[in-house]
Amino acid sequence: MEKFEIHGPAELSGKVVVSGAKNAALPALSAILLTDEPVRLRSLPAVVDIRTMARLLGHLGVEVGTSTGSGQAFHAASLSHDDAPYELVKTMRASILVLGPLLARRGHARVSLPGGCAIGPRPVNLHIAAFRKMGAEISIEHGYIEAKAAGRLRGAEISFEQVTVTGTENVMMAAALAVGTTTLRHAATEPEVVDLAELLRKMGARITGDGTPVITIEGIERLGGADHSVVPDRIEAGTYVIAGALAGQRVEVTNCRPGDLRALTGKLLETGVPLEIGEDSIVVSRAPEAVARDVETKPHPGFPTDLQAQYMTLMTQARGTATITEGIFENRFQHALELARMGADITVDHQTAVVRGPSKLSGAAVMASDLRASAALVLAGLVAENTTTIERIYHLDRGYAAMEEKLRGLGADVRRVK
């Protein structure tokens, strides 16, 4: 098993290029199942979750092309299977996204209940309730969701009980091939949802309202091929911006969309972190004396839950007390205990963490519990004295492409070792 060794503290400078967004690429890959024509996707990140989804598509009968500088081609001319087996999807929650496309195109889908990070329950009941409203018969047996539809799905009025990104994406894809009009209320407004809608429109779908809480999809009988570049990864960009805020002389984060990061950059400006925000880049330096500021995670455009752990690391180096409230997931403070092992002063009470700083962090052997916790520990290793060893970095590899190489390019001493 591989781990990271980080020798700190680091002085970061230079340029880091952001990859395509994992959370936009996964639904885009699922959308390939909606058409029998070729689809080319560009800027797919070289991360484990993308490779896992490509293997799942291959199992379903999709012709998966070789990744090149011009993107990667996929062709679902015919589908040989309509199941997503546990062995392929046990590590990736986004596998649920093939349920809607398979149901819409094949009239049947059998998808294993998904795995992924252990950050609290992320139920699929919202997906199931929506598909039932569209005419599907759904049962859950032996760890699998079995869905059937007699003929095409029917458009419906769907109001989600709570905001769900994958639920919005899943139903939006299925509704593109349904009979009639589907209206999604209380829909997710994340940039990744908008990116999926843009891909679907290139394929011929009739979708309006994406980026707002009400999305309307007028179903059509057939979708075509498309050529599409997924948006830059705002979470990866935010992670490197926070790295610069912690240890940067001058770090330029390029190939990003600063407009997608307003919740983060606004909070960093409050703490005193120097930022230069360009059209597609953010330049960041370490604050001479950052001031602690509270944050609460919320659905977009609020502060992203996927940047909460990294922000907590930043607050260990800020002056004063910061209260961090996790408003999305129930179990997303597992990194706090590992940060405390490195010397951080953090108290956790249910969905709230109180961070008192600044703390002098020292290198230690720590263990990653999930994808974003891994990133938080890497950031801590950049400012800690001596050597930090991070176990179970397979979590990190699910969402960050070549992180050790990108950090070394900025001057950090980071090694991947067996």
N, C-alpha and C positions, 0 to 999 in steps of 0.2 A: 504494500500500500504506500502511496506517495504522500509526502508532506512538504510544507514550506519551511525553510529556515531564513529568517530575516535578521540581519545584523544592523542594529540601529545605534543612535538615531540617524535618520537620513536627511540629506539636503537635496531637495528635488528641484530640477530645472529642466526646461526643454518643452517639447511638444508631444502630445499623446493623441492619437487618432481613435475616435469612437467607432465601434463596430455597429452593424445593423442590430435592431432591437430584437432580442429573443422573443419578447412578449408580443411582437408584431409578426415575427416570422412564423411562429407556431400556428396561429389561426390562418395565415396565408397558405401554409402547407396543407392545412385541412381543407381549405377552399378548393384545392386542386381536384378533390373528389367530386365536385359538383358538375364537372364538364368532361366530355370525351375528347376535347381539343387540347393541344399542348399549352402549357403555361411555363413561362420563364420567370424565375425570381432572382433578383439581384440583391447584393449586400446581405446575404444570409450569414449570420455569425458562425464562426467555427467553434461551436460549443457542443457539449454532450447532448443536451436536449434536442438540438436540431438533428444530430445524427440518429438519435433514437426515433424521432418522428419520421425521418427518411426510411429507416428500417421498417417502421410500421406501414408506411405507404407501399413499400415494396411487397410486404406480406399481403396487402390488400389487392395487389395486382397492378400497381402504378409502375410505369417505366421511369426509373430514376436515373437521370443523366449525371455525368461527371461535373463536379464543381470546377468552373474556370473563371478567368477574369471577367468574362461577360455574363456571369451568373450561372444558374443551374436550371436545366430543363426538366420538366415533369410531364408525363403523358398518361392520363387515366382513360385510355381508349376503351378499356373494359375492365371490370373489377372481378377478380376471381374469388374474393372473400368479402364478407361484411362483418367480420369480427375483429376486435382488438384484444388479443389475449394478454393475460396478466403478465406473462414472462416478458412481453415487450414493453408494457406500460407501467410496471410497478414502481418505477422511480420518477414518473413524470405525470403530474396532475393534468397537464394540458391535453393528454390523450382523450379526455372527455369531449374535446372539440371535434372529433370525427363522428360523434353520434348524430348531430344534426345533418351534415352532408350525406352520410350513408343512408339515413332514414329518408331524406328527401329524394335521393337518386335511386336507391335500391328498394325502398319500401320496407327495409328490415335492417336492424343493426344489433349487434351483441358486443357490448363494450365493458371491459373489466372496470370495476370501481377503481378510480385512479389513486396513485400514490403521490409522491412528491415530498416536500419539506414538512417536518413535524412542527408546524407553527400554529396548530389549532385546527379545529374542524372547519372544512370548507365544503359544506354539503352541496350535493347535486340536485337536491329536491326542487330548486327553482327551475332548473333545466327541465326536469321531468314534468312538473306542473304545466309549464308552457307547451311542451310537446303534446301533452294530453289535450290541452285546449285546441290544438291544431288537428286533433283527430287520431293521434297515435294511441295504441294500446301498449302499456309499459308495465313490466314486472321486474323485480329484483330477486334473483335466485343465485345461490352459490357464489356470491361475490361479483355477479355480472348484471348489467342493465340490459334487458332484452326489450327491444322496441319494434313494433310492427305498425304498418299503415296500409290500409286497403286503398290502393290507388294513391293519388297525390295528396300531400298534406293540405289542409285548408287554412286560409288566412284567419287571424283571430285578433281580438283585443287582449293584450297581455300587459298586466301591471305587476312588475316585480315587487315583492314584499321588501326587498332590500337591494341596494345596488350590487350588481354582479357583473364583472367584466366578461368572464368566460360565458356566463349565461346569455348576456347580450349578444356576444359574438356567435354563439352556437345557434341561437334562435334566428338571428339575422341571416345566417347562411342558409338554414333550412327554409326560411320564409321566401328566399329569393326564387325558389322553385315551387312554391305553394300555389294553390288556386286562390285567387283573390288577394285582398290587402291585409297585411299584418301591421298593427301599431304596437310598438313597445313603449311603455311608460315607465318612468323611474329607471331609464336605461343608463348604462355607464357612459361617461363622456370622455374617457381616456384617449390620448392620441393614437394608441394602438387600435382602438375601435374605429376611429376615423380612417386609419390606414387600411384596415380590412374593408371598410365600405368603399374606399377608393379602388381597391383591387376588384371588388365585386362589380362596381360600375364599369370598369374596363372590360369585364367579362359579359356585360350587357344587363346587369341587374338594375332595377329601378328602386333606388334608395334615396331618401331625403331625411334631413334632420340629424344626421350623425354629428356628434360633438355637442348635442343638446340632450336633455332628458327624455325627449320624445322622438322616436325614430319610426318612419313609415316605410314599409317595403311592399311594393306592388309585385306580386309574384308573376313570373313568366314561365313558359314551358321548357326553355332550353337556355343554357349559358354557353359562351364560347371561350376561346383561349385569350391569353393576355401576356403582356410583358410588364413587370412591376418591380420597383425597388422598394424594399421595406425601409421604414423610417429609422434614423439613428436611435441608438439605445439611450434613452434619457436617464435610466438608472445607472448604467455604466458611466455615462458622462458625469452624473452627480457624484458618483463614488470618487472619480479622479479629481473633481473640483474640491471635494472635501479633503482628499489627500494633499492637494496644494494648499488648502487652508491650514492644514496641520504642519506641513513640513516643506512648503514651497518657497524657494527664492523667487522664481517666476515660472509658473506652469501654464502652458497654453493647451486647453482642451478643445480640439478641433473636430470638424464633421459632426457637430451637434446642433440642436435646435433650442437656443436659449429660451424661446417662448414657452417650451414644454417644461422648463425648470424654474418658472417664476416663484413657486412656493419655496423652493430651496434657496434661490439667490436672494430673494427678499429677506429670508431669515438670516442668511449669512451677512448681508449688509447690516442688519440689526446688531449682529454680534461684533461688528467692526472688521470683518474680513475684507481686504481690498479686492475689488472685482473690476475687470474691464469687460463689458458685455458687447460682443460684436454681432454680426449678422448670423454667422455660423460657428462662433467660437466664444470661449470664455477664458480670460486670463486671470489667474488667481495667485495670490501670494499669502504667506503666513501673516496673520495679524500680530502686531507687536504685543498686544494684550487683548485677546478676545474676551468678550463679556458674555456670560451665560444668558441664554434666552429659552423660554419654555416653548414647547411644540406639541401639537396634537395631530396624529395622523388621521386623514379623512380621504374619502374618494376624491378623485380629480374634480376640480383644480386645487384641492387641498394638499397638504403636505403628504407625500407618498409614503405608505407603509414600508415600501422597499428601500427607503433611504433612512428609516428610523434608526437602525442599528449603527450605520455609519455616522449619523449625526450624534448619537450617544458617545461614540469615541471622541468626536470633536469636543463635546461638552466636558469630557474629563480633563481637557486642557484649557478650558475657559475659566475666567474668574467669576466666582459666585455660585449660585445654586440654580440648576435648571430642572424643571419638571417635564418629563416626557410621558405623554399619554398615548397609549396605543388604542386607536378607535376602530381598527379593522379586524385584527385577529386576537384570539384569546391567549396565545402561548408564544408571544414573539419577543420575550426578554431573556431567552436562554443564554445569549451572549453576555448578559450583565454579570453573571457569575464568573465567566472566564475573564472578563475585563477586570473584575475585582481581584482575581488571582494575580494580575499584573500590577496591582496597586491602586486601581480606581476606587473611589468612594461612591458606591451606588447602593441605594436601598430600593427594593422592589416591593410593591404592594398591589397585587392583582394586576390591573391594567395600567398602573402608573409606576414610573421609575424616577427617583430623585437622584440627581448627579451633582456632587459637590466638587468644585475644582478651584484651582488646577491641582492635579495629582501628578506626582513623578512616577511614571510607569517604568517597570523593569521587565526585561525579557523573562519569559517563562514558557513551559510546555502547556499549550492550551488545545482545546478540541472544538472543532466547528460542529454546530448542531444543525445548521441549515445554510442555504445559499447566501443570504445577506449577512447573517452572523459571521460567516467566513470572511466576507469583505471587511466587516468591522474589526475583526481580529488582525487582519493584514494591516489595516490603517494604524491600529494600536502598535503593531510591531515596528512601524516606520518611525514612531516617536519614542519608543521604549529604549532604555539603555541595554546594551549587550544583546544576547541572542534570544529571539522568540521562535519557538517551533510550533507550527499549526498542523495538527493531525486532521485526517478525514477531509482533505481538500477536494475530494471528488464532488462535494457539494458546490464548491467554488467553480469547478469546471463545467457545471451545468449551465452557468449563466455568464461567465467572463472568459473571453477569448484571450489566451496567452497573457494572463495578467502579469506573471513574473517577468516576461519579456518587455511588456510595456513599462513596468516600473523600473526595470534595469535601464531602459532607454532614458528614464528621467534621473538616473543616478543612484537608485536604491540598490542595496546589496541584498538581493532576494534569490534564493536557489530552490529549485524543486529537487527533492532527494527521495530515494526509496526508503 
